Amino acid sequence: KYSLHNKSEALNKFIEMYGVDFLEREVREEVVNDMIKEISKMKKNKKKEVSFSDLDKLCGIE
C-alpha cells in the first residue's frame, strides 16, 4: 500500500501518520533501563536486527 522496503521506512511512516497521538510524551525509567540492557546484550551477541515483536516488548506494548 505504501511501497515500504524495510522496517526503517515502515517505522518512519508510522511515526509520520500517528506520531504524537500514539507515543507517550515521557519515557518511563523502567523502559529506558530495559532498552539499555537489551542494547548491551545485542552488542555482546553482535545481533544486528531487531524484530517488531522485540521492539514491542522493549516498549511495553505487548
MOPAC internal coordinates of N, CA, C and O (Angstrom, degrees):
PM7 1SCF
backbone

  N    0.0000 0     0.00 0     0.00 0    0    0    0
  C    1.4456 1     0.00 0     0.00 0    1    0    0
  C    1.5292 1   110.97 1     0.00 0    2    1    0
  O    1.2310 1   120.41 1   136.06 1    3    2    1
  N    1.3371 1   116.82 1   -43.94 1    3    2    1
  C    1.4621 1   120.38 1  -177.93 1    5    3    2
  C    1.5271 1   112.89 1  -105.89 1    6    5    3
  O    1.2310 1   119.96 1  -179.79 1    7    6    5
  N    1.3230 1   117.69 1     0.21 1    7    6    5
  C    1.4707 1   123.15 1  -179.27 1    9    7    6
  C    1.5242 1   112.00 1    56.19 1   10    9    7
  O    1.2310 1   120.88 1  -131.57 1   11   10    9
  N    1.3225 1   115.93 1    48.43 1   11   10    9
  C    1.4634 1   121.11 1   178.64 1   13   11   10
  C    1.5226 1   108.66 1   -89.95 1   14   13   11
  O    1.2310 1   120.64 1   -41.00 1   15   14   13
  N    1.3259 1   116.37 1   139.00 1   15   14   13
  C    1.4524 1   120.61 1  -173.60 1   17   15   14
  C    1.5180 1   114.42 1  -103.78 1   18   17   15
  O    1.2310 1   119.68 1   163.28 1   19   18   17
  N    1.3260 1   118.22 1   -16.72 1   19   18   17
  C    1.4563 1   119.55 1  -179.83 1   21   19   18
  C    1.5292 1   110.28 1  -155.69 1   22   21   19
  O    1.2310 1   120.99 1    -2.77 1   23   22   21
  N    1.3236 1   115.70 1   177.23 1   23   22   21
  C    1.4663 1   121.19 1  -176.96 1   25   23   22
  C    1.5207 1   111.65 1   -64.28 1   26   25   23
  O    1.2310 1   120.44 1   144.65 1   27   26   25
  N    1.3071 1   116.76 1   -35.35 1   27   26   25
  C    1.4613 1   120.48 1  -179.66 1   29   27   26
  C    1.5234 1   110.96 1   -62.15 1   30   29   27
  O    1.2310 1   120.66 1   134.69 1   31   30   29
  N    1.3160 1   116.34 1   -45.31 1   31   30   29
  C    1.4636 1   120.43 1   178.25 1   33   31   30
  C    1.5266 1   110.72 1   -64.57 1   34   33   31
  O    1.2310 1   120.50 1   141.39 1   35   34   33
  N    1.3343 1   116.65 1   -38.61 1   35   34   33
  C    1.4647 1   120.62 1   179.08 1   37   35   34
  C    1.5237 1   110.76 1   -64.77 1   38   37   35
  O    1.2310 1   120.41 1   136.20 1   39   38   37
  N    1.3162 1   116.81 1   -43.80 1   39   38   37
  C    1.4621 1   120.84 1   179.18 1   41   39   38
  C    1.5200 1   111.02 1   -64.71 1   42   41   39
  O    1.2310 1   120.35 1   137.07 1   43   42   41
  N    1.3096 1   116.93 1   -42.93 1   43   42   41
  C    1.4644 1   120.36 1   178.02 1   45   43   42
  C    1.5270 1   111.32 1   -62.14 1   46   45   43
  O    1.2310 1   120.12 1   140.20 1   47   46   45
  N    1.3318 1   117.38 1   -39.80 1   47   46   45
  C    1.4672 1   120.88 1   178.40 1   49   47   46
  C    1.5265 1   110.49 1   -66.13 1   50   49   47
  O    1.2310 1   120.59 1   138.20 1   51   50   49
  N    1.3326 1   116.49 1   -41.80 1   51   50   49
  C    1.4630 1   120.91 1   178.50 1   53   51   50
  C    1.5278 1   110.66 1   -60.53 1   54   53   51
  O    1.2310 1   120.41 1   134.70 1   55   54   53
  N    1.3222 1   116.82 1   -45.30 1   55   54   53
  C    1.4637 1   121.40 1   179.22 1   57   55   54
  C    1.5216 1   110.35 1   -63.50 1   58   57   55
  O    1.2310 1   120.86 1   138.47 1   59   58   57
  N    1.3205 1   115.97 1   -41.53 1   59   58   57
  C    1.4659 1   120.50 1   178.61 1   61   59   58
  C    1.5347 1   111.20 1   -61.27 1   62   61   59
  O    1.2310 1   120.65 1   140.39 1   63   62   61
  N    1.3313 1   116.36 1   -39.61 1   63   62   61
  C    1.4593 1   120.42 1  -176.10 1   65   63   62
  C    1.5299 1   113.14 1   -81.03 1   66   65   63
  O    1.2310 1   120.29 1   138.65 1   67   66   65
  N    1.3420 1   117.05 1   -41.35 1   67   66   65
  C    1.4614 1   120.04 1  -170.92 1   69   67   66
  C    1.5222 1   114.27 1  -117.86 1   70   69   67
  O    1.2310 1   120.57 1   160.40 1   71   70   69
  N    1.3224 1   116.51 1   -19.60 1   71   70   69
  C    1.4546 1   125.34 1  -178.57 1   73   71   70
  C    1.5042 1   118.50 1     4.29 1   74   73   71
  O    1.2310 1   120.23 1    80.74 1   75   74   73
  N    1.3102 1   117.17 1   -99.26 1   75   74   73
  C    1.4565 1   123.85 1  -171.51 1   77   75   74
  C    1.5277 1   112.06 1   -62.74 1   78   77   75
  O    1.2310 1   119.69 1   145.11 1   79   78   77
  N    1.3089 1   118.19 1   -34.89 1   79   78   77
  C    1.4611 1   121.04 1  -178.83 1   81   79   78
  C    1.5232 1   112.38 1   -66.36 1   82   81   79
  O    1.2310 1   120.15 1   149.49 1   83   82   81
  N    1.3179 1   117.31 1   -30.51 1   83   82   81
  C    1.4598 1   121.35 1  -174.44 1   85   83   82
  C    1.5197 1   112.77 1   -94.79 1   86   85   83
  O    1.2310 1   120.51 1   140.75 1   87   86   85
  N    1.3208 1   116.63 1   -39.25 1   87   86   85
  C    1.4579 1   121.08 1  -172.91 1   89   87   86
  C    1.5186 1   111.95 1   -83.48 1   90   89   87
  O    1.2310 1   121.39 1   -30.99 1   91   90   89
  N    1.3391 1   114.95 1   149.01 1   91   90   89
  C    1.4563 1   120.25 1   175.35 1   93   91   90
  C    1.5183 1   108.67 1   -75.97 1   94   93   91
  O    1.2310 1   120.86 1   -33.81 1   95   94   93
  N    1.3019 1   115.95 1   146.19 1   95   94   93
  C    1.4657 1   120.09 1  -179.58 1   97   95   94
  C    1.5284 1   111.33 1   -72.06 1   98   97   95
  O    1.2310 1   120.19 1   141.62 1   99   98   97
  N    1.3262 1   117.23 1   -38.38 1   99   98   97
  C    1.4575 1   120.88 1   179.37 1  101   99   98
  C    1.5195 1   109.17 1  -113.24 1  102  101   99
  O    1.2310 1   121.30 1   -38.12 1  103  102  101
  N    1.3144 1   115.11 1   141.88 1  103  102  101
  C    1.4535 1   120.40 1   178.29 1  105  103  102
  C    1.5258 1   107.89 1   -90.97 1  106  105  103
  O    1.2310 1   121.17 1   -49.22 1  107  106  105
  N    1.3246 1   115.37 1   130.78 1  107  106  105
  C    1.4640 1   119.72 1   178.33 1  109  107  106
  C    1.5188 1   109.30 1   -71.01 1  110  109  107
  O    1.2310 1   121.13 1   -33.89 1  111  110  109
  N    1.3150 1   115.45 1   146.11 1  111  110  109
  C    1.4654 1   121.31 1  -178.39 1  113  111  110
  C    1.5218 1   111.53 1   -59.75 1  114  113  111
  O    1.2310 1   119.98 1   141.14 1  115  114  113
  N    1.3302 1   117.64 1   -38.86 1  115  114  113
  C    1.4622 1   120.32 1  -179.05 1  117  115  114
  C    1.5269 1   111.34 1   -64.53 1  118  117  115
  O    1.2310 1   119.90 1   145.70 1  119  118  117
  N    1.3226 1   117.79 1   -34.30 1  119  118  117
  C    1.4679 1   121.04 1   177.99 1  121  119  118
  C    1.5229 1   110.04 1   -66.42 1  122  121  119
  O    1.2310 1   120.71 1   136.79 1  123  122  121
  N    1.3289 1   116.24 1   -43.21 1  123  122  121
  C    1.4655 1   120.44 1   178.71 1  125  123  122
  C    1.5216 1   109.95 1   -61.94 1  126  125  123
  O    1.2310 1   120.12 1   134.64 1  127  126  125
  N    1.3319 1   117.38 1   -45.36 1  127  126  125
  C    1.4640 1   120.89 1   179.71 1  129  127  126
  C    1.5223 1   111.49 1   -62.27 1  130  129  127
  O    1.2310 1   120.29 1   137.96 1  131  130  129
  N    1.3333 1   117.05 1   -42.04 1  131  130  129
  C    1.4651 1   120.51 1   177.84 1  133  131  130
  C    1.5241 1   111.12 1   -62.55 1  134  133  131
  O    1.2310 1   120.58 1   139.35 1  135  134  133
  N    1.3204 1   116.50 1   -40.65 1  135  134  133
  C    1.4654 1   119.97 1   179.68 1  137  135  134
  C    1.5259 1   110.82 1   -66.11 1  138  137  135
  O    1.2310 1   120.09 1   139.61 1  139  138  137
  N    1.3237 1   117.42 1   -40.39 1  139  138  137
  C    1.4655 1   121.12 1   178.07 1  141  139  138
  C    1.5239 1   109.93 1   -61.57 1  142  141  139
  O    1.2310 1   120.22 1   135.70 1  143  142  141
  N    1.3353 1   117.19 1   -44.30 1  143  142  141
  C    1.4686 1   120.90 1   178.73 1  145  143  142
  C    1.5259 1   110.66 1   -62.25 1  146  145  143
  O    1.2310 1   120.74 1   135.78 1  147  146  145
  N    1.3219 1   116.19 1   -44.22 1  147  146  145
  C    1.4654 1   120.38 1  -178.47 1  149  147  146
  C    1.5260 1   111.27 1   -65.37 1  150  149  147
  O    1.2310 1   120.15 1   140.20 1  151  150  149
  N    1.3094 1   117.32 1   -39.80 1  151  150  149
  C    1.4661 1   121.08 1   177.72 1  153  151  150
  C    1.5177 1   110.25 1   -63.26 1  154  153  151
  O    1.2310 1   120.40 1   139.21 1  155  154  153
  N    1.3365 1   116.84 1   -40.79 1  155  154  153
  C    1.4645 1   120.69 1   177.43 1  157  155  154
  C    1.5214 1   110.58 1   -61.47 1  158  157  155
  O    1.2310 1   120.39 1   135.94 1  159  158  157
  N    1.3447 1   116.86 1   -44.06 1  159  158  157
  C    1.4631 1   120.49 1   178.26 1  161  159  158
  C    1.5222 1   110.92 1   -62.40 1  162  161  159
  O    1.2310 1   120.81 1   138.61 1  163  162  161
  N    1.3220 1   116.06 1   -41.39 1  163  162  161
  C    1.4612 1   119.90 1  -179.40 1  165  163  162
  C    1.5197 1   111.08 1   -63.76 1  166  165  163
  O    1.2310 1   120.38 1   140.05 1  167  166  165
  N    1.3315 1   116.88 1   -39.95 1  167  166  165
  C    1.4634 1   119.93 1   179.03 1  169  167  166
  C    1.5179 1   110.70 1   -64.83 1  170  169  167
  O    1.2310 1   120.35 1   140.43 1  171  170  169
  N    1.3280 1   116.93 1   -39.57 1  171  170  169
  C    1.4622 1   120.80 1   179.30 1  173  171  170
  C    1.5189 1   111.17 1   -66.93 1  174  173  171
  O    1.2310 1   120.43 1   141.14 1  175  174  173
  N    1.3238 1   116.78 1   -38.86 1  175  174  173
  C    1.4631 1   121.49 1  -176.64 1  177  175  174
  C    1.5216 1   113.30 1   -91.21 1  178  177  175
  O    1.2310 1   120.54 1   176.61 1  179  178  177
  N    1.3269 1   116.57 1    -3.39 1  179  178  177
  C    1.4691 1   121.84 1  -178.73 1  181  179  178
  C    1.5220 1   111.67 1    58.07 1  182  181  179
  O    1.2310 1   120.61 1  -147.82 1  183  182  181
  N    1.3110 1   116.44 1    32.18 1  183  182  181
  C    1.4589 1   121.21 1   179.05 1  185  183  182
  C    1.5225 1   108.42 1   -76.88 1  186  185  183
  O    1.2310 1   120.31 1   -54.22 1  187  186  185
  N    1.3162 1   117.00 1   125.78 1  187  186  185
  C    1.4596 1   120.73 1  -173.62 1  189  187  186
  C    1.5242 1   113.38 1  -100.08 1  190  189  187
  O    1.2310 1   119.71 1   157.11 1  191  190  189
  N    1.3236 1   118.17 1   -22.89 1  191  190  189
  C    1.4531 1   120.37 1  -176.91 1  193  191  190
  C    1.5212 1   110.39 1  -120.68 1  194  193  191
  O    1.2310 1   121.00 1   -33.24 1  195  194  193
  N    1.3128 1   115.70 1   146.76 1  195  194  193
  C    1.4551 1   122.31 1   176.61 1  197  195  194
  C    1.5206 1   107.30 1  -120.60 1  198  197  195
  O    1.2310 1   120.72 1   -47.77 1  199  198  197
  N    1.3155 1   116.22 1   132.23 1  199  198  197
  C    1.4646 1   119.58 1  -179.61 1  201  199  198
  C    1.5266 1   110.33 1   -78.63 1  202  201  199
  O    1.2310 1   121.05 1   -15.31 1  203  202  201
  N    1.3199 1   115.59 1   164.69 1  203  202  201
  C    1.4621 1   119.97 1   177.47 1  205  203  202
  C    1.5263 1   110.35 1   -61.47 1  206  205  203
  O    1.2310 1   120.06 1   142.43 1  207  206  205
  N    1.3361 1   117.49 1   -37.57 1  207  206  205
  C    1.4658 1   119.57 1   180.00 1  209  207  206
  C    1.5232 1   110.60 1   -66.88 1  210  209  207
  O    1.2310 1   119.76 1   144.21 1  211  210  209
  N    1.3471 1   118.06 1   -35.79 1  211  210  209
  C    1.4647 1   120.89 1   175.41 1  213  211  210
  C    1.5225 1   110.61 1   -63.49 1  214  213  211
  O    1.2310 1   120.42 1   137.45 1  215  214  213
  N    1.3260 1   116.81 1   -42.55 1  215  214  213
  C    1.4672 1   120.57 1   178.12 1  217  215  214
  C    1.5255 1   111.08 1   -63.95 1  218  217  215
  O    1.2310 1   120.38 1   139.21 1  219  218  217
  N    1.3271 1   116.88 1   -40.79 1  219  218  217
  C    1.4624 1   120.52 1   177.86 1  221  219  218
  C    1.5230 1   111.04 1   -60.66 1  222  221  219
  O    1.2310 1   120.60 1   136.13 1  223  222  221
  N    1.3419 1   116.45 1   -43.87 1  223  222  221
  C    1.4607 1   120.32 1   179.33 1  225  223  222
  C    1.5187 1   110.91 1   -63.07 1  226  225  223
  O    1.2310 1   120.55 1   136.77 1  227  226  225
  N    1.3294 1   116.56 1   -43.23 1  227  226  225
  C    1.4641 1   120.36 1   179.80 1  229  227  226
  C    1.5218 1   111.92 1   -62.83 1  230  229  227
  O    1.2310 1   120.53 1   144.38 1  231  230  229
  N    1.3071 1   116.60 1   -35.62 1  231  230  229
  C    1.4688 1   121.12 1  -177.54 1  233  231  230
  C    1.5200 1   112.78 1   -88.83 1  234  233  231
  O    1.2310 1   120.32 1   177.97 1  235  234  233
  N    1.3220 1   116.99 1    -2.03 1  235  234  233
  C    1.4559 1   120.56 1   178.23 1  237  235  234
  C    1.5106 1   114.29 1    74.69 1  238  237  235
  O    1.2310 1   120.15 1  -154.29 1  239  238  237
  N    1.3230 1   117.32 1    25.71 1  239  238  237
  C    1.4617 1   121.32 1  -178.27 1  241  239  238
  C    1.5207 1   110.84 1   -83.33 1  242  241  239
  O    1.2310 1   119.97 1   143.92 1  243  242  241
  N    1.3243 1   117.67 1   -36.08 1  243  242  241
  C    1.4691 1   120.62 1  -178.34 1  245  243  242
  C    1.5023 1   111.15 1   -80.00 1  246  245  243
  O    1.2310 1   120.10 1   180.00 1  247  246  245

